[in-house]
Amino acid sequence: MKSYLKHYIGGQWVESEGGKRHEVINPATEQAVSEVTLGTAADVDKAVIAARQAFESFSQTSKEERIALLEKIMGAYKARMGDIAQAISEEMGCPISTASTAQSGSGMGHLAAALQALKEFEFEESTGKNKIIREPIGVVALITPWNWPMNQTVAKVAPAIAAGNCVILKPSEQTPGSGAIFAEVMEAAGVPAGVFNLVQGDGPGVGEALSKHADIDMISFTGSTRAGIMVAKNAADTVKRVSQELGGKSPFLVLPGTPLDKALPAGAGGILLNSGQSCVAPTRFLVHTSQYDEAVETLAGIFGAKEVDDPAKEGGHIGPVVNKAQYDKIQGLIQKGIDEGATVAVGGTGRAAGKDKGYYVKPTVLANVTNDMTVAREEIFGPVLVVIPYDSIDEAVEIANDTPYGLGAYIVGDPSVAKGIVRKIRAGSVFVNSGGLDFNSPFGGYKQSGNGREFGKFGLEEFLEIKSVIGDLPADETAPAVAAG
């Protein structure tokens, strides 16, 4: 069993002050695979002090210095990608083939995007004789989820540091290993002491302490909408900035007449990837009534043929979901769908075939679903798809928007028809005949999917304050960090 019992604070690996040991269970074997110390408010206090002290000098570094630092981090990260992938696979059950590519690779992608954004970013502009200056916010707490550990960690850390901030990272206690390895990456890259800090812990302990702390200037949180609401409430008393990327229930709108053999496989793959544990997964398929039966049959074939197997094996299969609580939640929602009138086209309740242990969910397609059913409204976060019929495009748009979420939406079919729909969809990202994220395009949600944006220059802007300098000052009297960028 791997041990990650220390926090990384002020450039040192330190023991927790009053923390408790926590075991992480491998969801494929149901056996402990790693251990971590869940930190305390006292640990958070130490990290905040270290970050606040480091901010005095790091906030004054030049753009060029921070570019050089990001390049060193990229080199150190590349050397540890294999270790990061292994930790993700063991702790959350992601197949090693996916963990080694999409999971660990996303971290490198965000580092590259942040580096490019920093190179091109202008921190100062003129408005007549006056100036607008963009400066780092200060000490930023980053709370990240278990489902895409490195994607969400690096999407926050890289732009926050690029902007000149000092950060405290709290990874999910479900996937602490990759967070600890990332701290080792930052240490190896020579990130100045206190600029990056890692405090392992859970939400009620470390998460709450970070949210409430008076000397933290900003919280960037990714997780469930329920947890995000608690973070915002805890942060309110200190009026710190809160940026959130929360839940989703993304529609996948198949335009009438679209060839299903071309439209459906990519959308189905978006759900099956990561065992359905992606906030932006297209979990509600909207199909015209004229093609509905054919679509259900095709999707049942795709889901029924998807292999479910050991995440330690190479291959295109999916693994288990992250833990027993998640498995039980998914089972309950599938049953709820059946009870409310949905039809199981393939899959259903119970473990995947051939599995007598591990949290393996059957890839499931639920048909005859209406948008008022629980399975169409709640985020299931598993390999479960609901298929909803529509009679007209106007009705399809109405169904797409009839959700408390607004993270992503997908449209497949005639681009000229899709063009007239894009502006009607209430979602932060609309994918038209495309399923992949762009690390240079803004990512974030409408409604209860959150606020703020990540990725590229948009992520960099999230971690900056805007200052107006009004008056006729000589250029050489501006602060050194501003003049340097």
N, C-alpha and C positions, 0 to 999 in steps of 0.2 A: 504494500500500500504506500502511495506517495504522500509525503507530508509537506504541507505549506503552512507552518504554524506561526510564522513571524509576519509582521507588517513591514512595509518599506516606507520609512518616514525620515525626512531630512537627509537622504542619501545613505541611510543605514538600515540594516535588517534588525528589527527590534522585537522584543517580546511584548505581548499584549499586557495591558494593565487591567486585570480582572476579567479577561475574556474566557470563553469556554470552548472546549473541543467539539468539533462537528464532523461527522463522517459523511462523505458523498457516496451514494450508492450507484453502481453501474447499472443502468436500466436493462441491460441485456442479461446480466447474470444475477441481479438482485443481491450482489455482494459489495461490500465496501471497497472502493477503489482508491480513495484519497481522503485526507483529513485536513482540516483548516481550523484556525482559531477564530471564532466569531468575536469581533472586537467590541469595544465599549465606547461610551461618550468620552472617557479619559483618553483613549487612543485617538479619537477624532480631535480633541483639544490639542494634542501634541502635533498632529498633522497640520492643523490650521496654523499653529505658531510657526512651524517650519516653512509652510507655504507663504505666510505673510512676510516673514523675514526675507525669503528668497525673492519675493515680488519687488522689493525695493530696487534691487539691481537688475533682475531679469526684465522688468518692464522697460528698462532704459536701453536694452540691447538693440542693435540696429537690425534692420531687415536682413542684411547680408549675414549677420551672425546667426540669425534664426534659420535662414536658408541652409547654412552649413550644418547646423544642428539637426535639422530634419533629414538631411542627406546621410548623416551618421546613423540616425535612428533607422533609416531604411536599410542600411547595410547590416546593422545588428539584427533587425527583424528577419531579414532574408535568411540569416544563418540559423534561426530558431524556428522556421516555419514547420519543419517536421515534428518538433517537440510540441508545438502549439496544436497541430492537427491531432496528434496522438491524445493529448489531454482532452480536447473537445470530443473526440470519438468515444473515449472511455467514460467521461463524466455525463454526457448527455445522450449518448447512443447514436450519434450521427455516423453513418458509414464512412470508413476511413477514406474511401475514394472521394467523397464529397468534402470531408473535413480537410483533406490535403489540397483541394482546389478552391471551391467556392468559399469555404469557411476561412481557412488561413489566408487564402489569396486575397480576400476582400480587405484585409488589413493593409497589405502592400498597395492595393488599389487606392485606398483612402490616403495613405502617406503620399503617394504620387500626386493625387489630386490636390491635396493641401499644399504640397511643395509648389506645384504649378500656380495655384491661386495666389500664394504668397509672392511669388516672383512678379506676378502681373498686377498686384493690388496697389492702389494708391491710397495712402493713409492721410493725405492732405489735399484739399482742393480750395480754390478761391471762389468767393461770391462777391465780385467787385473788389473793393479794397479789404474786405474781411476774409476770414479763413474758417474752414471746417476741418477739424482734426479728429481722427479716429484713434482711440487709445484703448489699451487692454482694460478689461473690467476689474480684474483683481484676482482673488482666490475663487476658483470655480470647483464645485463638487460635481462629479460625474457618476451617475448611478446607472449601471448597465444590466441588460437581461441575460438569460441563459441560452436563448434560442439561436442567436448569432453573436457569440461572445466577442470575437475580434472585429467583426463588422461594426458593431455599435461602439466598442471601446475606441478603436482607432478613428472612427468617424467623429468622435468627440475630442480625444486627446490631441490629435494632430493639428486641427485648426485652432484649438484653444491655446496651445503652445506657440503655434505660428503667429498668433495675435499678440503674444507677449504675456499671457496669463500663467499663473501657477495653479496646479490642479491636484485634487484628491480623488482618486478612483475607488469606487466600491463596486466590484464585480458581483454578480449573483453568487450566493452561497451554493447554488446548484452546480456552478462551473467555475470554481475558484482557481483551478490549476492553470488555465490559459492566462488568467489575470496575473498570477504570480510569475509566470514565465515572461509575460510582457514587461513586468517590472524589472526582471533581469535584463531584458533587452534595453530598457532605458538606462539601467546602470552601466551596461557594457558600452552604450553609445556615449557615455560621458555627460549625460544630462545633469546640469548643475544641481547640487543638493537642495532639496525643497521645492524644486520646480515641478517634479512629479512625485506624488506620494500614493501609496497603496494601503488602504485599510480594509481588510476582509471583514465581512459581517453580513447580518441579515437586515431586513427592512425595519422591524421594530427597534433594533438596537442602533446600528451604525447609520442606517438610512434616515431615521428620525432625527438623530443627533446632527447629521449634516444639514438636514432641511431647516432645523431650528437655529443653527449656530449664527450668532450675530456677526461674526467676523468672516463669514462666507458671503461673497457678493452675488453668486449665481449658482443655480442648480440646473444641470442638464440631465433629464431623466428619460429613459426608455423602459417601458414596461406596460402593465395592464392599465386600463383606464381607472379602475378602482384604486390601484396603488398611486397612480398619478394625482388623483383628487386628494389623497392624504398628503402627498408631498407638497402640493400647492397650499393646502390649509396650514401645514406646519411652517411653511416658508412665509406666510402672509404677515406674521407679526414683525418680521424684520424687513419687510418690503424688498426682498431680494428678487432679482429677475429669475423667472422659472421658464425654461424651455422644455417642451415635452413631446415625445413621439409615443403614441399610445396604441390602442387596439384598432382593429379593422375588420370589415366584413365586405370585402371588395367584390363588386359585380363584374361579371365577364359577359358582356353583351354581344351575342352572335347576331349580326344583322341578317334580315331575311334573305334567303337565297345563297348565303355563303356556303361554299363547299365544306361539308363537315369534316371530311378527311384531312383538310388543311387547317381548319380552325380549331378543332378540339384537342389534338395531342399536345400542343404547346401549353394550352390552358390547364389541361389535366396535369402536365408535368410541373406546373407552377404550384399545384397543391401537393403533389406527392413528394416534391423536393423537401428534404428536411422533415419528412413525416408529417407534413402539413403544419409545422410549427413556425410559420412565418406570418408576421402581422399584415403584410401586403399581399398574401396569397389570394388568388381569385376564387373565393369559396362559394359564391352564388352565380351559377350559370343561368343566364336569361336567354331562352331560345324561343323563336317564333313557333306558334302552334302547328304550322304546316311542316315543321322539321322536328318537332319535339320528340316523338316516339323514336325516330331514327337516332337522334342525339343521345337519348337515354341508353339505347342499345349499344351505341358506339362507346360511350363513356363507361358503361358496365364492362365492356370488353377490355378497355384500357386498364381500368382499376383492377379487374379480376385477374389480369395477366401480370400485374406488378408483383414481383417477388418481395417477400418480407424475410429478412435474414439477419444474421449476426453482423453487427457493425464493424467487427474486426476483419471481416472478409472484404477483399476488393470486389468491385462489381457495381452494377446499376440498381441494386435492390434498395429498399428503404429499411431503416432500423426501427427500434422501439421508440416510444415517446419518452419524455425525460424522466418521469417518476410515477409512482403509484397514484399519487393524488391526481396527476394529469390523466392517467389512464382511466381512473374511476370517473372523472368528470366527463370524459369523452363517451364512455359507455353509457352514462346516465343521459347524455344529450341524444345519443342515437336512439335509445329507448324512448325518450320524450318525443322524438320525431315520429316514431312508429305509433305511439299512443295518440298523437295529434292528427294522424291520418296519412303520414308519408309512407311510401312504398319502398322497401329495400330492393334496389335493382341488383346490387351485388354487395357482399360484405355483411355488415350487421354487427351485433354485439358478440362479445367473447374474444378470446385470443386468436391471433392469426393461426392458420393451419400448421400443425407440426410443432407448435411451441407450447411447452408445458411450464415454462417460467420466462420471466422477462415481460416487459410492458409493451408487447407487440399488438397493435391495433390492426384489425382487418381494413384494408382500403375499401371505403364504403361510398356508394352512390345512393342518395335518397331522391326518389322521383315523386311526382304528384305533390310537390311542395308549394304552399302559398306563402307570400311574404310576411304574413302575420304569425307564422309558426315560430316556435322558439328556436328551431335549428336554422331559420333564416335570419334571425335577429341577434342571436348571441354568438360571440366568437368561440368556435369549437376548439381550434388550435390542435387539430389532428388531421389525418388523411381522410377527411370526410367532406364530400361535395353534395350540395343541394342543387337540384335542377328545377327552375321555375319557368312556366310557359308565359308568353305574352301574345297579344293580338295585334298591337300596333307599336310603332317606334315611340310614339308619345307615351304609351303605357309602359314601355320598357324603361324609358328615362325616369318616369315616375317611380317605378319599382327600384331602379338603381339608386335613386336619391332617398328612398324611404328607409332610412337606417340612421341610427344615432352616430354612426361613424362616417368618415370621409377621408380615408388614407389613400387608397388607390382605386382605380377603375380601369377596365380593359374593354376595348371595342375591336371586334374583328369583322372584316368584310370590306365592302366598297369604301375606299378612302374619301370619295366625294360625299358620300352619305355620312360617314363618320365626322367629317369636318363640321357639319351642321349640328352635331350632337355635343362635341367636346366642351363648348362653353356652357352647356346646360347641366353638365355633370358636376356635382358638388364634391370634389375630391382633390387632394393635393397633387396627385400624379395621375395622368390619364395615358395609358399605353395603347397606341393605335397600331394594330398588327405587329406588336412588339411586346416581348415579355420581360426584357432585361432592364435593370436599373442602370442609370448613367451617373457615375460618381462626380460628374461636373454639373449635373442638373439638381435643382433643389428638391429635397425629400422631406416631407412632413404632411400633416393632415389638416382637414377642416373638422369642425364640430368636435365630437368627443374623441377624435383621433389625435388631438393635441394642438400645439401651437409652436411657432418657430420653425426654422428650416435647417437642415443639415446638408453636407456634401459641398465640396468645391468652395468657390468664393462665397456662396450663400452661408455655408457653415462657418467660414471665417468671420463674416459680418455678425453672426450671432454672439460672438465673444468680444465685441468691441463696443465701447461707449462713444458717443458723438459729442464733441465739444465745439461750441462756437467761440471764435476769437474775434471780437468786434472792436475795431479801431485800427489806426494806421501805425502798425509796428514794423520796424525793419526786419527783414527776413532772418538776419543773424541773431535776433533776440528770441526766436522760438526755441523750445526745449530741444536738447540734442537728439533725443529719441525720435522726435517728430521730424526733425530735419533729415535724419537718417532713414526714415520710413518706419 
